[in-house]
């Protein structure tokens, strides 16, 4: 359900594709507030209050999540240096990533509830129209399977290259085969978003019920998923984990050097965030 509620809880993760984590962190409150505005048409007072709360949440994350991330970066770097990265370790790092998402959700729970409490009926109606329009666009994009797979291949290549530099022909082939074998369930995801949104709408006549829904969703989003999406998403994650293992255990010497340099850069950016 990548609507405003999710923007509140996953704002930092949405920015994680940025090559500069410290810059993403500094702009996170503005980015998230702008996405909320897209869906709710919020007032300047709401935007100001939302940014203030988000900054507070991000400040707390610095003392909880950042130390874990820096420790994990050190372990990944050591595994690459020692040639000890294997399926089991990739699975561990991969699992930790998704646990981090859950922790981020929880960090933003109160902010999400406080925001929804400020909304007016006309903003909820605006939200309904905005969501319907954007979700339909997502469905239409997802139905163009050829383009979707091409976009995901390009996306994965960009992410790997951000850390490894230029990819080999074999690594690009690994990505292409992975995307074809287990494409992201984009259309099912859009339908899942609509399913969850429909549940949210059933509570729109009671502010207390809306607040409870937002808190429950923000702290345990996966419990609201359709079973078929949960299964498809799990299969996708498992395939993605295999792809990461394939690529990261078949690095050239040049890529190992590039990875060490880039992972050190990310570690420095996290330390910069900690010092803010």
C-alpha positions, 0 to 999 in steps of 0.5 A: 500500500504505497500511499501516504500512510506508507510514505510516512512509515517508509520515507527513508527507505524510499530514499535509500536508492539515493547515492548520498544517504546523508543528503537523503536523510536531510531532505527526508522530512520535505520529501515525505511531506510532499508525498503526503501533500500529493495524496491529501492536499495538506495545509501549510500548518499540517506540513509544518507539523508533519515535518517537525514530527518526522525530524523527531522520528529520524532523530530517534532512528539515529540512536537505534538503527544507524549503529546496526547498519554500520555494524552490518556494513563492516560485516559485509565488507569483511565477508567480501574481503575474505571471500566468505559471503555465501547463501546463508550470510546473504540470507541473514543480511537480506532478512535483517534488511526487512526487519529494519523496514518493520522497525522503521514502520514502528518509528513513524507510527505515532506521527502517522496517527497524529497526522491522520487526526488532523485531516478533514473529511474533504481531505479524506475524499481527496485522498480517495480520489488521488489513491484511485487515480495513482493506483490505476496508473500503477495497474496499467504500468504493471500490465505492460510486462515487457516494459516492466521487466526491462525497467526492473533490469535497468533498476537492478543494474543501477543499484549494483553498479552504484556499489560495484562499478561496471557489471560484466556481461555474465552479471547482466545476464544473471539479472535478466534471467532473474527478472524473467524467472520471478518478476516483481508482482507489480499488478498484484501489489497494486491490487493489494494496495486497493484491498488495504485501502478499501479496509481503511475507507470503511473506518472513515466515519470514525476518527478513532477507528481511522487512528487505530487502523493507521497505527495497526497498519504502520506497526504490522503492515504485512498482516493486512496483505492479501494471502496471494500477495504475501505468497507472491512477494515472498517468492519474489524476495527469495529469488532476489536473494538468490540474485544478490548471492549470485552477483556478490559471489562472482565479483571481479578483482576490480569490483571488489576494490570498487565495492570496498571503496563504495561501502566505506563511503556509505559508512562515512555517510552514516557516521555523518548522519549520526553526527547531525 
